[in-house]
Amino acid sequence: MAPAARAPDLVLASASPRRRELLEGLGLALVIAAAEIDETPQPGERPTDYVRRVAGAKCDVVAEATAASAPRMAVLAADTTVVVAGDDGPEILGKPADAEELYRVHVGGTKSVLDACEAAGVARVVLASTSGTVAVSESAETLGREDDEAPIGLVGRWPYYRAKLFAERAALARSSARLEVVSVNPSLVLGPGDVNGSSTEDVRLFLEGAIAAVPAGGLSFVDVRDAVEAMRLAMERGRPGERYLVGAINLTVRDFFAKLARISGVRAPWLPLPRSRELARTGAAWVDRLATRAGFRAPVDPVSVEMAQCFWYLDSTKAETELGWTARDPNATLHDTVEDLRRRGVVWPRASAGVA
């Protein structure tokens, strides 16, 4: 007879994988109930006051929502923020809310860091950019290379990649005999240790059975450990003012899902999205509106669907020949990614998620 399920110890008012991992490492059984609140800093609010207010608001919202199901259970909430030195004192750096703020964070921030490096006598800087500044196309026949013109017709549609492109341009333009700048441009970064879910979120959604259809595009990915090695090699051997694309493999999204299915045992989605980017985005926007009206979030936003209709293929020959960089077996990367997500307990399979 199977043992009875353990009663939870407290409610965690957060979706943070890291907070959950820390508490479960202490032997606590948790109920996860993320709070949706307005986290906009108030005018003149001090950082310490801000995090206390936001954490308290999260706690109040979740305590009210779980009052009926867990009336006597403690609720734990927390908040983390980044503070930078501003002209008028400490400035709370929140999540970029729009294209203007993304530009300020990426482009202005990059220029400020390079100014500080030059003033401090730093001889060389390696910029962590992204392959998306040059290696994205509407054609599966196109392999992005370092000297390609930026596909501004595509990149310009997506504020994050547009900001990364202009930050990279600004950095490389600053490369000189006094301060050498080299750019490393990894593709989608996978592998273990992504505690914030910044690049493995799509794999997590796949494992949970939350991806219902297959985009028509293609992707490239690279192991995080190999991306770090590329940056180390670029610091030693990279040519100043140059960029280096690094990716382990180019795959259609369908083939990527098939690899994940074989490794994880989770059945891959089979329904194809229409080839048209606009049709796919329109359909995703419709689902997103329905989800919002029903009071929950759609698993994939319309912009991500549109980007997944494109092909993010690249050629890493330059990094291989000039830096001596090599990529490990991409199947090993996927295996380690899946194992890491499952080990840390951030995967919550849905009842409808099939097993291959």
Contacts in CASP RR format, 6 or more apart in sequence:
PFRMAT RR
TARGET T0000
AUTHOR 0000-0000-0000
METHOD contacts of the structure
MODEL  1
MAPAARAPDLVLASASPRRRELLEGLGLALVIAAAEIDETPQPGERPTDY
VRRVAGAKCDVVAEATAASAPRMAVLAADTTVVVAGDDGPEILGKPADAE
ELYRVHVGGTKSVLDACEAAGVARVVLASTSGTVAVSESAETLGREDDEA
PIGLVGRWPYYRAKLFAERAALARSSARLEVVSVNPSLVLGPGDVNGSST
EDVRLFLEGAIAAVPAGGLSFVDVRDAVEAMRLAMERGRPGERYLVGAIN
LTVRDFFAKLARISGVRAPWLPLPRSRELARTGAAWVDRLATRAGFRAPV
DPVSVEMAQCFWYLDSTKAETELGWTARDPNATLHDTVEDLRRRGVVWPR
ASAGVA
6 29 0 8 1.000
7 29 0 8 1.000
8 29 0 8 1.000
8 30 0 8 1.000
8 31 0 8 1.000
8 70 0 8 1.000
8 73 0 8 1.000
9 28 0 8 1.000
9 29 0 8 1.000
9 30 0 8 1.000
9 73 0 8 1.000
9 74 0 8 1.000
10 23 0 8 1.000
10 28 0 8 1.000
10 30 0 8 1.000
10 31 0 8 1.000
10 73 0 8 1.000
10 74 0 8 1.000
10 75 0 8 1.000
10 76 0 8 1.000
11 30 0 8 1.000
11 31 0 8 1.000
11 32 0 8 1.000
11 33 0 8 1.000
11 62 0 8 1.000
11 63 0 8 1.000
11 66 0 8 1.000
11 70 0 8 1.000
11 73 0 8 1.000
11 74 0 8 1.000
11 75 0 8 1.000
11 76 0 8 1.000
12 19 0 8 1.000
12 20 0 8 1.000
12 23 0 8 1.000
12 30 0 8 1.000
12 31 0 8 1.000
12 32 0 8 1.000
12 33 0 8 1.000
12 76 0 8 1.000
13 33 0 8 1.000
13 34 0 8 1.000
13 35 0 8 1.000
13 58 0 8 1.000
13 59 0 8 1.000
13 61 0 8 1.000
13 62 0 8 1.000
13 63 0 8 1.000
13 75 0 8 1.000
13 76 0 8 1.000
13 77 0 8 1.000
14 20 0 8 1.000
14 32 0 8 1.000
14 34 0 8 1.000
14 35 0 8 1.000
14 58 0 8 1.000
14 76 0 8 1.000
14 77 0 8 1.000
14 78 0 8 1.000
15 32 0 8 1.000
15 34 0 8 1.000
16 78 0 8 1.000
16 196 0 8 1.000
17 195 0 8 1.000
17 196 0 8 1.000
17 197 0 8 1.000
17 344 0 8 1.000
17 345 0 8 1.000
17 346 0 8 1.000
18 195 0 8 1.000
18 196 0 8 1.000
19 78 0 8 1.000
20 30 0 8 1.000
20 32 0 8 1.000
20 345 0 8 1.000
20 346 0 8 1.000
21 195 0 8 1.000
21 344 0 8 1.000
21 345 0 8 1.000
21 346 0 8 1.000
23 30 0 8 1.000
23 76 0 8 1.000
24 30 0 8 1.000
24 345 0 8 1.000
31 66 0 8 1.000
31 70 0 8 1.000
31 73 0 8 1.000
33 62 0 8 1.000
33 65 0 8 1.000
33 66 0 8 1.000
34 62 0 8 1.000
35 57 0 8 1.000
35 58 0 8 1.000
35 59 0 8 1.000
35 61 0 8 1.000
35 62 0 8 1.000
35 77 0 8 1.000
36 61 0 8 1.000
37 54 0 8 1.000
37 57 0 8 1.000
37 58 0 8 1.000
37 61 0 8 1.000
39 54 0 8 1.000
39 79 0 8 1.000
39 94 0 8 1.000
39 95 0 8 1.000
41 50 0 8 1.000
41 92 0 8 1.000
41 94 0 8 1.000
42 50 0 8 1.000
42 53 0 8 1.000
45 53 0 8 1.000
45 92 0 8 1.000
46 90 0 8 1.000
47 81 0 8 1.000
47 83 0 8 1.000
47 90 0 8 1.000
47 92 0 8 1.000
50 79 0 8 1.000
50 81 0 8 1.000
50 92 0 8 1.000
51 79 0 8 1.000
51 80 0 8 1.000
51 81 0 8 1.000
54 79 0 8 1.000
54 81 0 8 1.000
55 77 0 8 1.000
55 78 0 8 1.000
55 79 0 8 1.000
56 77 0 8 1.000
58 77 0 8 1.000
58 78 0 8 1.000
58 79 0 8 1.000
59 75 0 8 1.000
59 76 0 8 1.000
59 77 0 8 1.000
62 75 0 8 1.000
62 77 0 8 1.000
63 75 0 8 1.000
66 73 0 8 1.000
66 75 0 8 1.000
81 92 0 8 1.000
81 93 0 8 1.000
81 94 0 8 1.000
82 92 0 8 1.000
82 93 0 8 1.000
82 94 0 8 1.000
83 90 0 8 1.000
83 91 0 8 1.000
83 92 0 8 1.000
83 93 0 8 1.000
84 90 0 8 1.000
84 91 0 8 1.000
84 93 0 8 1.000
85 91 0 8 1.000
93 105 0 8 1.000
96 102 0 8 1.000
96 105 0 8 1.000
98 159 0 8 1.000
99 159 0 8 1.000
99 162 0 8 1.000
99 163 0 8 1.000
102 159 0 8 1.000
102 160 0 8 1.000
102 162 0 8 1.000
102 163 0 8 1.000
103 159 0 8 1.000
103 162 0 8 1.000
103 163 0 8 1.000
103 166 0 8 1.000
105 163 0 8 1.000
106 163 0 8 1.000
106 164 0 8 1.000
106 166 0 8 1.000
106 167 0 8 1.000
107 163 0 8 1.000
107 166 0 8 1.000
107 167 0 8 1.000
107 170 0 8 1.000
108 167 0 8 1.000
108 170 0 8 1.000
109 167 0 8 1.000
110 127 0 8 1.000
110 167 0 8 1.000
110 170 0 8 1.000
110 171 0 8 1.000
111 170 0 8 1.000
111 174 0 8 1.000
113 125 0 8 1.000
114 125 0 8 1.000
114 171 0 8 1.000
114 174 0 8 1.000
114 179 0 8 1.000
114 181 0 8 1.000
117 125 0 8 1.000
117 179 0 8 1.000
118 174 0 8 1.000
118 178 0 8 1.000
118 179 0 8 1.000
121 178 0 8 1.000
121 179 0 8 1.000
122 179 0 8 1.000
123 179 0 8 1.000
123 180 0 8 1.000
124 179 0 8 1.000
124 180 0 8 1.000
124 181 0 8 1.000
124 182 0 8 1.000
124 235 0 8 1.000
124 240 0 8 1.000
125 171 0 8 1.000
125 179 0 8 1.000
125 180 0 8 1.000
125 181 0 8 1.000
125 182 0 8 1.000
126 181 0 8 1.000
126 182 0 8 1.000
126 183 0 8 1.000
126 184 0 8 1.000
126 231 0 8 1.000
126 234 0 8 1.000
126 235 0 8 1.000
127 167 0 8 1.000
127 168 0 8 1.000
127 171 0 8 1.000
127 172 0 8 1.000
127 181 0 8 1.000
127 182 0 8 1.000
127 183 0 8 1.000
127 184 0 8 1.000
128 184 0 8 1.000
128 186 0 8 1.000
128 231 0 8 1.000
129 164 0 8 1.000
129 167 0 8 1.000
129 168 0 8 1.000
129 171 0 8 1.000
129 183 0 8 1.000
129 184 0 8 1.000
129 185 0 8 1.000
129 243 0 8 1.000
130 161 0 8 1.000
130 164 0 8 1.000
130 185 0 8 1.000
130 186 0 8 1.000
130 187 0 8 1.000
131 144 0 8 1.000
131 185 0 8 1.000
131 186 0 8 1.000
131 187 0 8 1.000
131 220 0 8 1.000
131 245 0 8 1.000
131 246 0 8 1.000
131 247 0 8 1.000
131 312 0 8 1.000
131 314 0 8 1.000
132 155 0 8 1.000
132 161 0 8 1.000
132 164 0 8 1.000
132 165 0 8 1.000
132 185 0 8 1.000
132 187 0 8 1.000
132 312 0 8 1.000
133 150 0 8 1.000
133 155 0 8 1.000
133 161 0 8 1.000
133 164 0 8 1.000
133 165 0 8 1.000
133 168 0 8 1.000
133 185 0 8 1.000
133 243 0 8 1.000
134 144 0 8 1.000
134 145 0 8 1.000
134 146 0 8 1.000
134 148 0 8 1.000
134 149 0 8 1.000
134 150 0 8 1.000
134 151 0 8 1.000
134 185 0 8 1.000
134 243 0 8 1.000
134 245 0 8 1.000
135 143 0 8 1.000
135 144 0 8 1.000
135 145 0 8 1.000
135 148 0 8 1.000
135 185 0 8 1.000
135 187 0 8 1.000
135 220 0 8 1.000
135 245 0 8 1.000
135 312 0 8 1.000
135 313 0 8 1.000
135 314 0 8 1.000
136 151 0 8 1.000
136 154 0 8 1.000
136 155 0 8 1.000
136 161 0 8 1.000
136 307 0 8 1.000
136 310 0 8 1.000
136 311 0 8 1.000
136 312 0 8 1.000
137 144 0 8 1.000
137 151 0 8 1.000
137 154 0 8 1.000
137 310 0 8 1.000
137 311 0 8 1.000
137 313 0 8 1.000
138 154 0 8 1.000
138 277 0 8 1.000
138 310 0 8 1.000
138 311 0 8 1.000
139 311 0 8 1.000
140 217 0 8 1.000
140 218 0 8 1.000
140 252 0 8 1.000
140 311 0 8 1.000
140 313 0 8 1.000
142 311 0 8 1.000
142 313 0 8 1.000
143 250 0 8 1.000
143 313 0 8 1.000
143 314 0 8 1.000
143 315 0 8 1.000
144 245 0 8 1.000
144 313 0 8 1.000
144 314 0 8 1.000
144 315 0 8 1.000
145 245 0 8 1.000
145 314 0 8 1.000
145 315 0 8 1.000
145 318 0 8 1.000
146 185 0 8 1.000
146 242 0 8 1.000
146 243 0 8 1.000
146 244 0 8 1.000
146 245 0 8 1.000
146 318 0 8 1.000
150 165 0 8 1.000
152 165 0 8 1.000
154 310 0 8 1.000
155 161 0 8 1.000
155 162 0 8 1.000
155 165 0 8 1.000
156 162 0 8 1.000
157 306 0 8 1.000
158 303 0 8 1.000
158 307 0 8 1.000
168 183 0 8 1.000
168 185 0 8 1.000
168 243 0 8 1.000
171 181 0 8 1.000
171 183 0 8 1.000
172 181 0 8 1.000
172 183 0 8 1.000
172 241 0 8 1.000
172 242 0 8 1.000
172 243 0 8 1.000
174 181 0 8 1.000
175 181 0 8 1.000
175 182 0 8 1.000
175 240 0 8 1.000
175 241 0 8 1.000
176 240 0 8 1.000
180 240 0 8 1.000
180 241 0 8 1.000
181 240 0 8 1.000
181 241 0 8 1.000
182 234 0 8 1.000
182 235 0 8 1.000
182 238 0 8 1.000
182 239 0 8 1.000
182 240 0 8 1.000
182 241 0 8 1.000
182 242 0 8 1.000
182 243 0 8 1.000
182 244 0 8 1.000
183 241 0 8 1.000
183 242 0 8 1.000
183 243 0 8 1.000
183 244 0 8 1.000
184 227 0 8 1.000
184 230 0 8 1.000
184 231 0 8 1.000
184 234 0 8 1.000
184 243 0 8 1.000
184 244 0 8 1.000
184 246 0 8 1.000
184 319 0 8 1.000
185 243 0 8 1.000
185 244 0 8 1.000
185 245 0 8 1.000
185 246 0 8 1.000
186 222 0 8 1.000
186 227 0 8 1.000
186 230 0 8 1.000
186 246 0 8 1.000
186 247 0 8 1.000
187 219 0 8 1.000
187 220 0 8 1.000
187 221 0 8 1.000
187 222 0 8 1.000
187 245 0 8 1.000
187 246 0 8 1.000
187 247 0 8 1.000
187 248 0 8 1.000
187 312 0 8 1.000
187 314 0 8 1.000
188 199 0 8 1.000
188 219 0 8 1.000
188 220 0 8 1.000
188 221 0 8 1.000
188 222 0 8 1.000
188 312 0 8 1.000
189 199 0 8 1.000
189 221 0 8 1.000
189 222 0 8 1.000
189 223 0 8 1.000
189 224 0 8 1.000
189 227 0 8 1.000
190 199 0 8 1.000
190 200 0 8 1.000
190 203 0 8 1.000
190 221 0 8 1.000
190 222 0 8 1.000
190 223 0 8 1.000
190 224 0 8 1.000
190 333 0 8 1.000
190 334 0 8 1.000
190 337 0 8 1.000
191 200 0 8 1.000
191 223 0 8 1.000
191 224 0 8 1.000
191 225 0 8 1.000
191 333 0 8 1.000
191 336 0 8 1.000
191 337 0 8 1.000
191 340 0 8 1.000
192 224 0 8 1.000
192 336 0 8 1.000
192 337 0 8 1.000
192 339 0 8 1.000
192 340 0 8 1.000
193 224 0 8 1.000
193 340 0 8 1.000
193 344 0 8 1.000
194 200 0 8 1.000
194 224 0 8 1.000
194 337 0 8 1.000
194 340 0 8 1.000
195 344 0 8 1.000
197 204 0 8 1.000
197 346 0 8 1.000
199 224 0 8 1.000
200 337 0 8 1.000
200 341 0 8 1.000
202 211 0 8 1.000
203 260 0 8 1.000
203 334 0 8 1.000
203 337 0 8 1.000
203 338 0 8 1.000
203 341 0 8 1.000
204 341 0 8 1.000
204 346 0 8 1.000
204 347 0 8 1.000
205 211 0 8 1.000
205 299 0 8 1.000
205 300 0 8 1.000
206 257 0 8 1.000
206 260 0 8 1.000
206 264 0 8 1.000
206 266 0 8 1.000
206 268 0 8 1.000
207 260 0 8 1.000
207 264 0 8 1.000
207 266 0 8 1.000
207 338 0 8 1.000
207 341 0 8 1.000
207 342 0 8 1.000
207 347 0 8 1.000
207 349 0 8 1.000
207 353 0 8 1.000
208 347 0 8 1.000
208 348 0 8 1.000
208 349 0 8 1.000
208 350 0 8 1.000
208 353 0 8 1.000
209 266 0 8 1.000
209 269 0 8 1.000
209 349 0 8 1.000
209 350 0 8 1.000
209 352 0 8 1.000
209 353 0 8 1.000
209 354 0 8 1.000
210 299 0 8 1.000
210 300 0 8 1.000
210 350 0 8 1.000
211 257 0 8 1.000
211 269 0 8 1.000
211 299 0 8 1.000
211 300 0 8 1.000
212 269 0 8 1.000
212 271 0 8 1.000
213 269 0 8 1.000
213 271 0 8 1.000
213 272 0 8 1.000
213 273 0 8 1.000
214 253 0 8 1.000
214 254 0 8 1.000
214 257 0 8 1.000
214 268 0 8 1.000
214 269 0 8 1.000
214 270 0 8 1.000
214 271 0 8 1.000
214 272 0 8 1.000
214 273 0 8 1.000
215 253 0 8 1.000
215 273 0 8 1.000
215 280 0 8 1.000
215 305 0 8 1.000
215 308 0 8 1.000
215 309 0 8 1.000
216 253 0 8 1.000
216 272 0 8 1.000
216 273 0 8 1.000
216 274 0 8 1.000
216 275 0 8 1.000
216 280 0 8 1.000
216 309 0 8 1.000
217 252 0 8 1.000
217 253 0 8 1.000
217 308 0 8 1.000
217 309 0 8 1.000
217 310 0 8 1.000
217 311 0 8 1.000
218 250 0 8 1.000
218 251 0 8 1.000
218 252 0 8 1.000
218 253 0 8 1.000
218 256 0 8 1.000
218 308 0 8 1.000
218 310 0 8 1.000
218 311 0 8 1.000
218 312 0 8 1.000
218 313 0 8 1.000
219 250 0 8 1.000
219 251 0 8 1.000
219 253 0 8 1.000
219 256 0 8 1.000
219 308 0 8 1.000
219 311 0 8 1.000
219 312 0 8 1.000
220 247 0 8 1.000
220 248 0 8 1.000
220 249 0 8 1.000
220 250 0 8 1.000
220 251 0 8 1.000
220 312 0 8 1.000
220 313 0 8 1.000
220 314 0 8 1.000
221 247 0 8 1.000
221 248 0 8 1.000
221 249 0 8 1.000
221 251 0 8 1.000
221 256 0 8 1.000
221 330 0 8 1.000
221 333 0 8 1.000
222 246 0 8 1.000
222 247 0 8 1.000
222 248 0 8 1.000
222 327 0 8 1.000
222 333 0 8 1.000
223 248 0 8 1.000
223 327 0 8 1.000
223 328 0 8 1.000
223 330 0 8 1.000
223 332 0 8 1.000
223 333 0 8 1.000
223 336 0 8 1.000
225 328 0 8 1.000
226 246 0 8 1.000
226 247 0 8 1.000
226 248 0 8 1.000
226 325 0 8 1.000
226 326 0 8 1.000
226 327 0 8 1.000
226 328 0 8 1.000
227 246 0 8 1.000
229 325 0 8 1.000
230 244 0 8 1.000
230 246 0 8 1.000
230 319 0 8 1.000
230 323 0 8 1.000
230 325 0 8 1.000
233 319 0 8 1.000
233 323 0 8 1.000
233 324 0 8 1.000
233 325 0 8 1.000
234 244 0 8 1.000
234 323 0 8 1.000
237 322 0 8 1.000
237 323 0 8 1.000
237 324 0 8 1.000
238 244 0 8 1.000
238 322 0 8 1.000
238 323 0 8 1.000
239 322 0 8 1.000
244 318 0 8 1.000
244 319 0 8 1.000
244 322 0 8 1.000
244 323 0 8 1.000
244 325 0 8 1.000
245 314 0 8 1.000
245 315 0 8 1.000
245 316 0 8 1.000
245 318 0 8 1.000
245 319 0 8 1.000
246 316 0 8 1.000
246 319 0 8 1.000
246 325 0 8 1.000
246 327 0 8 1.000
247 314 0 8 1.000
247 316 0 8 1.000
247 327 0 8 1.000
248 316 0 8 1.000
248 327 0 8 1.000
248 328 0 8 1.000
248 330 0 8 1.000
248 333 0 8 1.000
249 327 0 8 1.000
249 330 0 8 1.000
250 313 0 8 1.000
250 314 0 8 1.000
251 259 0 8 1.000
253 308 0 8 1.000
254 268 0 8 1.000
254 272 0 8 1.000
257 268 0 8 1.000
257 269 0 8 1.000
258 268 0 8 1.000
259 330 0 8 1.000
259 331 0 8 1.000
259 334 0 8 1.000
260 266 0 8 1.000
260 268 0 8 1.000
260 334 0 8 1.000
260 338 0 8 1.000
261 267 0 8 1.000
261 268 0 8 1.000
261 356 0 8 1.000
262 356 0 8 1.000
263 331 0 8 1.000
263 334 0 8 1.000
263 335 0 8 1.000
263 338 0 8 1.000
264 338 0 8 1.000
265 355 0 8 1.000
265 356 0 8 1.000
266 349 0 8 1.000
266 353 0 8 1.000
266 354 0 8 1.000
266 355 0 8 1.000
266 356 0 8 1.000
267 353 0 8 1.000
267 354 0 8 1.000
267 355 0 8 1.000
267 356 0 8 1.000
268 356 0 8 1.000
273 280 0 8 1.000
273 305 0 8 1.000
273 309 0 8 1.000
274 280 0 8 1.000
275 309 0 8 1.000
276 309 0 8 1.000
277 306 0 8 1.000
277 309 0 8 1.000
277 310 0 8 1.000
280 305 0 8 1.000
280 306 0 8 1.000
280 308 0 8 1.000
280 309 0 8 1.000
281 302 0 8 1.000
281 303 0 8 1.000
281 305 0 8 1.000
281 306 0 8 1.000
281 309 0 8 1.000
282 302 0 8 1.000
283 302 0 8 1.000
283 305 0 8 1.000
284 298 0 8 1.000
284 300 0 8 1.000
284 301 0 8 1.000
284 302 0 8 1.000
284 304 0 8 1.000
284 305 0 8 1.000
284 306 0 8 1.000
285 302 0 8 1.000
287 298 0 8 1.000
288 298 0 8 1.000
288 301 0 8 1.000
288 302 0 8 1.000
290 298 0 8 1.000
291 297 0 8 1.000
291 298 0 8 1.000
292 298 0 8 1.000
316 325 0 8 1.000
316 327 0 8 1.000
319 325 0 8 1.000
320 326 0 8 1.000
341 347 0 8 1.000
END
